Amino acid sequence: MTLSHEQRVTRLALAGGLPALAVAMWLLWTGDWTAKVQWTLSVLLLGTWLGFAFALRERVVRPLQTLSNMLAALREQDYSLRARRPNAEDSLGLAMLELNILTEEMKQRRLGALEATALLERVMAEIDVAVFAFDETEALRLVNRSGTRLLAQPAERLLGRRAEDLGLGECLRGDAPRVLELELPAARGRWEVRRGGFRQGGLPHQFIVLADVSRTLRQEERQAWQRLIRVLGHEINNSLTPIKSVAQRLQALSLGEEARRGLELIAGRTESLTRFLAGYARLARLPPPKLGPVDVQAWVQRVSRLETRLAVDVVPGPVRALQADGDQLDQLLINLITNAADATLGSGGAVRVRWDVTGGGSELEVVVEDDGPGLPETANLFVPFFTTKPQGTGIGLVLSRQIAEAHGGRLTLANRRNGHGCEARLRLPL
């Protein structure tokens, strides 16, 4: 049977005093002492021997138990225990002092790690780029708030799912950084993909960062169009104004019928070009929105009634209000409903408008659907001057998306998946 450390210390302490006790007892009981003295001194000697032996045991075992308790607390990341009155003048006190210092340092490091982790989580939650981390099986292990908004699901439902199921499989392969065209549940556009690796628990992991570059590219594109429109408008207006003036003066003269019709044609075309350029100039002069409360239901129903060529079906949604520029939102929704009605006229179909709250209650989504033939070309819908209508100007959708983005939202158009026709999705922050 193996003896414990405490038992060995106790036996050694008893054995250390045993020879002296044996000699003292022999002298006591062989000497000329009365029985009373012999018994009294025997009890005193035995008590002293046992007392010092067990005191020595406590002096050795108790500090070791204290050290064990403090080490166990460190293992459990409890840094509240301290050794009392450590004395640096002896080896045991020095060990206690060093353990107290180690505990305090680990406490400060733990506090710093917690603060750094809290800061990282706060930054991850607030940045406007989506961050995803995947393990070696390409299962999602971490996602920030922008990522959950992008996939339109809470983190609890996303964690553990594979990248392919989430539509992110392509991001884990190929070169990085690069720009990809992605269609995700809450957004569609061009994204810059950055990828890196790290290890957790000894296992390799990958993280990807998705930054939406569509809006940045559109802003640069818009600025280029605005500069072009200003230059063209200035130059063409400088030419049209004297042509129109001269044509009007010549019309006042007594000229032949053919000359008069030619001058009327010149005046009419110059007037049309002037209106045409004025429409495009609106793109370059859209003022910033003046925010105010907008009741969603009243806004949708009011604008829907403005379309008189066919009845617009309004599907009721939740009662919500948002802070926005009511006049600009009216213009945006008028453009969408007008386009839907233009596509539906003559087909016997209908136009429907519905709205709902998405993104965990952070976004309002307004959907305008039509039963028309759909869109033959979707890549150039938001390019100025591009139109699929014979009499279109090509500024309605561009202006609508500009209004949406000025409110921190986004506008997308696509052919319907569950039927023929097109659907426009407007998302605005609540």
ZAMARGU-4260 file (C-alpha; in steps of 0.2 Angstrom, whole numbers, plus 5000, padded with zeros to 4 digits):
<rodrens>
0) 5000/5000/5000 | 5007/5017/4995 | 5008/5030/5008 | 5002/5047/5005 | 5013/5062/5007
5) 5004/5068/5023 | 5007/5050/5030 | 5025/5050/5026 | 5028/5067/5034 | 5018/5062/5050
10) 5029/5046/5052 | 5045/5056/5049 | 5039/5069/5062 | 5035/5055/5075 | 5051/5046/5071
15) 5062/5062/5073 | 5057/5064/5091 | 5055/5045/5096 | 5073/5042/5101 | 5073/5057/5113
20) 5057/5052/5120 | 5063/5034/5123 | 5078/5040/5132 | 5068/5052/5143 | 5055/5038/5147
25) 5069/5026/5151 | 5078/5038/5163 | 5061/5043/5171 | 5055/5026/5174 | 5072/5019/5180
30) 5076/5034/5192 | 5071/5036/5210 | 5054/5045/5206 | 5037/5044/5214 | 5024/5035/5203
35) 5014/5052/5202 | 5029/5061/5195 | 5033/5047/5183 | 5015/5046/5176 | 5013/5065/5175
40) 5030/5067/5166 | 5026/5053/5155 | 5009/5061/5149 | 5018/5077/5147 | 5032/5070/5137
45) 5020/5060/5126 | 5009/5075/5123 | 5023/5086/5119 | 5030/5074/5107 | 5013/5071/5098
50) 5010/5090/5098 | 5026/5095/5090 | 5025/5080/5077 | 5008/5085/5071 | 5013/5104/5071
55) 5027/5100/5060 | 5015/5090/5049 | 5004/5105/5047 | 5018/5117/5043 | 5023/5106/5029
60) 5006/5100/5022 | 4996/5116/5024 | 5006/5127/5012 | 5006/5113/5000 | 4987/5112/5001
65) 4987/5131/4998 | 4998/5130/4983 | 4987/5116/4976 | 4971/5126/4978 | 4979/5141/4970
70) 4985/5131/4955 | 4968/5123/4953 | 4960/5140/4953 | 4972/5146/4940 | 4968/5131/4929
75) 4949/5136/4931 | 4953/5154/4927 | 4949/5160/4944 | 4961/5173/4949 | 4954/5179/4965
80) 4964/5168/4977 | 4980/5174/4985 | 4992/5167/4998 | 4992/5177/5014 | 5008/5186/5021
85) 5021/5178/5009 | 5039/5180/5016 | 5052/5182/5003 | 5066/5178/5016 | 5062/5159/5015
90) 5060/5147/5000 | 5042/5143/5004 | 5037/5161/5006 | 5046/5166/4990 | 5036/5152/4981
95) 5020/5159/4988 | 5025/5177/4983 | 5029/5172/4965 | 5013/5163/4964 | 5004/5178/4969
100) 5013/5188/4956 | 5009/5175/4943 | 4991/5176/4947 | 4990/5195/4946 | 4999/5194/4929
105) 4987/5181/4922 | 4972/5191/4929 | 4978/5206/4920 | 4981/5196/4904 | 4964/5188/4905
110) 4956/5205/4907 | 4965/5212/4892 | 4960/5197/4882 | 4942/5199/4887 | 4943/5218/4882
115) 4951/5214/4866 | 4938/5200/4862 | 4924/5212/4866 | 4932/5226/4855 | 4934/5213/4841
120) 4916/5208/4843 | 4910/5226/4843 | 4920/5230/4827 | 4914/5214/4819 | 4896/5219/4822
125) 4898/5237/4817 | 4908/5236/4801 | 4899/5236/4785 | 4908/5221/4777 | 4902/5203/4779
130) 4914/5192/4788 | 4912/5173/4787 | 4924/5159/4795 | 4923/5141/4789 | 4931/5125/4796
135) 4941/5112/4786 | 4924/5104/4781 | 4918/5121/4774 | 4905/5123/4788 | 4901/5140/4794
140) 4908/5143/4812 | 4907/5162/4813 | 4897/5176/4805 | 4895/5195/4809 | 4880/5205/4809
145) 4883/5211/4791 | 4884/5193/4785 | 4868/5188/4793 | 4859/5203/4784 | 4867/5198/4768
150) 4860/5180/4770 | 4844/5186/4777 | 4844/5174/4792 | 4849/5174/4810 | 4866/5167/4815
155) 4858/5153/4824 | 4851/5146/4808 | 4867/5149/4798 | 4881/5141/4809 | 4885/5124/4804
160) 4879/5125/4786 | 4891/5122/4772 | 4897/5136/4761 | 4889/5129/4745 | 4872/5129/4753
165) 4874/5147/4758 | 4880/5152/4740 | 4897/5156/4746 | 4906/5141/4739 | 4914/5150/4725
170) 4922/5162/4738 | 4933/5149/4745 | 4941/5144/4729 | 4951/5153/4716 | 4962/5169/4718
175) 4959/5182/4731 | 4957/5196/4732 | 4945/5197/4717 | 4928/5204/4712 | 4914/5191/4710
180) 4896/5193/4704 | 4885/5185/4718 | 4867/5183/4720 | 4863/5181/4738 | 4846/5181/4747
185) 4847/5199/4752 | 4857/5207/4739 | 4864/5204/4721 | 4879/5213/4714 | 4898/5214/4713
190) 4908/5209/4729 | 4926/5210/4732 | 4932/5194/4740 | 4946/5193/4752 | 4952/5177/4760
195) 4964/5171/4774 | 4968/5157/4785 | 4970/5154/4804 | 4970/5139/4816 | 4958/5136/4830
200) 4960/5120/4841 | 4975/5115/4830 | 4963/5113/4815 | 4964/5124/4799 | 4950/5137/4796
205) 4947/5150/4782 | 4939/5167/4783 | 4932/5177/4769 | 4927/5195/4769 | 4914/5202/4757
210) 4914/5220/4752 | 4900/5227/4741 | 4909/5236/4727 | 4893/5239/4717 | 4888/5255/4726
215) 4906/5262/4725 | 4907/5257/4706 | 4890/5265/4703 | 4895/5281/4712 | 4910/5282/4701
220) 4900/5278/4686 | 4887/5291/4691 | 4900/5304/4693 | 4906/5301/4676 | 4889/5302/4669
225) 4885/5318/4678 | 4901/5326/4672 | 4897/5320/4654 | 4879/5326/4655 | 4885/5343/4662
230) 4897/5345/4647 | 4885/5339/4634 | 4871/5350/4641 | 4882/5365/4641 | 4888/5363/4624
235) 4872/5357/4616 | 4862/5371/4625 | 4874/5384/4619 | 4870/5378/4601 | 4852/5375/4603
240) 4848/5392/4610 | 4853/5402/4595 | 4846/5389/4583 | 4829/5390/4591 | 4829/5409/4592
245) 4834/5411/4574 | 4821/5398/4569 | 4807/5408/4578 | 4812/5424/4570 | 4812/5417/4553
250) 4795/5409/4556 | 4789/5427/4558 | 4794/5432/4540 | 4784/5428/4525 | 4792/5413/4518
255) 4785/5398/4508 | 4775/5384/4515 | 4790/5372/4514 | 4802/5384/4522 | 4789/5387/4536
260) 4787/5368/4539 | 4806/5366/4540 | 4808/5380/4552 | 4794/5372/4563 | 4803/5356/4563
265) 4819/5364/4568 | 4810/5373/4582 | 4801/5357/4588 | 4817/5347/4588 | 4827/5360/4597
270) 4813/5361/4610 | 4813/5341/4612 | 4832/5341/4614 | 4831/5355/4627 | 4818/5344/4637
275) 4828/5329/4634 | 4844/5337/4642 | 4834/5344/4656 | 4828/5327/4661 | 4846/5320/4661
280) 4852/5335/4671 | 4840/5330/4685 | 4852/5315/4688 | 4866/5327/4692 | 4856/5338/4703
285) 4846/5326/4714 | 4846/5335/4731 | 4850/5326/4747 | 4834/5319/4755 | 4825/5329/4768
290) 4820/5316/4781 | 4803/5315/4789 | 4790/5302/4795 | 4783/5292/4781 | 4768/5280/4784
295) 4772/5265/4773 | 4754/5259/4770 | 4748/5277/4766 | 4763/5280/4755 | 4760/5264/4745
300) 4741/5266/4743 | 4742/5284/4738 | 4755/5281/4724 | 4746/5265/4718 | 4730/5275/4715
305) 4740/5287/4703 | 4741/5274/4690 | 4725/5275/4680 | 4728/5264/4666 | 4725/5248/4676
310) 4721/5244/4694 | 4736/5240/4705 | 4733/5227/4718 | 4740/5232/4735 | 4744/5217/4746
315) 4743/5224/4764 | 4758/5222/4775 | 4764/5227/4793 | 4760/5244/4799 | 4777/5253/4800
320) 4784/5270/4797 | 4801/5276/4792 | 4811/5291/4791 | 4813/5297/4773 | 4810/5310/4760
325) 4792/5308/4756 | 4793/5317/4739 | 4808/5307/4733 | 4800/5291/4738 | 4784/5295/4729
330) 4794/5298/4713 | 4804/5282/4716 | 4788/5271/4718 | 4779/5281/4703 | 4793/5275/4692
335) 4792/5257/4697 | 4773/5256/4696 | 4773/5265/4679 | 4786/5253/4672 | 4777/5238/4678
340) 4760/5245/4671 | 4769/5249/4654 | 4775/5230/4653 | 4758/5223/4658 | 4747/5234/4647
345) 4739/5223/4633 | 4744/5206/4641 | 4729/5205/4652 | 4740/5203/4668 | 4740/5213/4683
350) 4752/5224/4694 | 4754/5220/4712 | 4763/5230/4726 | 4767/5222/4743 | 4779/5226/4758
355) 4786/5217/4773 | 4799/5219/4786 | 4815/5209/4784 | 4833/5208/4790 | 4827/5204/4808
360) 4816/5220/4809 | 4829/5232/4802 | 4823/5234/4784 | 4808/5237/4774 | 4806/5228/4758
365) 4793/5234/4745 | 4790/5223/4730 | 4782/5228/4713 | 4777/5213/4702 | 4770/5213/4685
370) 4764/5199/4673 | 4772/5206/4658 | 4785/5198/4646 | 4799/5200/4658 | 4816/5208/4655
375) 4826/5203/4640 | 4841/5212/4646 | 4845/5215/4665 | 4864/5220/4665 | 4861/5238/4658
380) 4845/5242/4666 | 4853/5256/4677 | 4864/5263/4664 | 4859/5281/4659 | 4852/5282/4641
385) 4848/5264/4641 | 4830/5259/4639 | 4819/5245/4632 | 4804/5256/4628 | 4802/5264/4611
390) 4798/5281/4619 | 4809/5279/4635 | 4822/5291/4641 | 4833/5279/4651 | 4833/5290/4667
395) 4818/5283/4677 | 4827/5268/4685 | 4844/5277/4687 | 4835/5291/4696 | 4825/5278/4707
400) 4841/5269/4712 | 4850/5285/4716 | 4835/5290/4727 | 4836/5272/4736 | 4854/5273/4739
405) 4853/5291/4745 | 4842/5284/4759 | 4854/5270/4763 | 4844/5257/4754 | 4845/5247/4737
410) 4835/5244/4722 | 4836/5228/4711 | 4826/5222/4696 | 4825/5204/4690 | 4813/5192/4681
415) 4801/5183/4692 | 4806/5165/4697 | 4789/5158/4700 | 4781/5165/4684 | 4783/5177/4669
420) 4785/5195/4672 | 4797/5206/4682 | 4799/5211/4700 | 4807/5226/4707 | 4813/5225/4725
425) 4816/5241/4736 | 4825/5239/4753 | 4825/5254/4764 | 4832/5254/4782 | 4820/5256/4796
</rodrens>
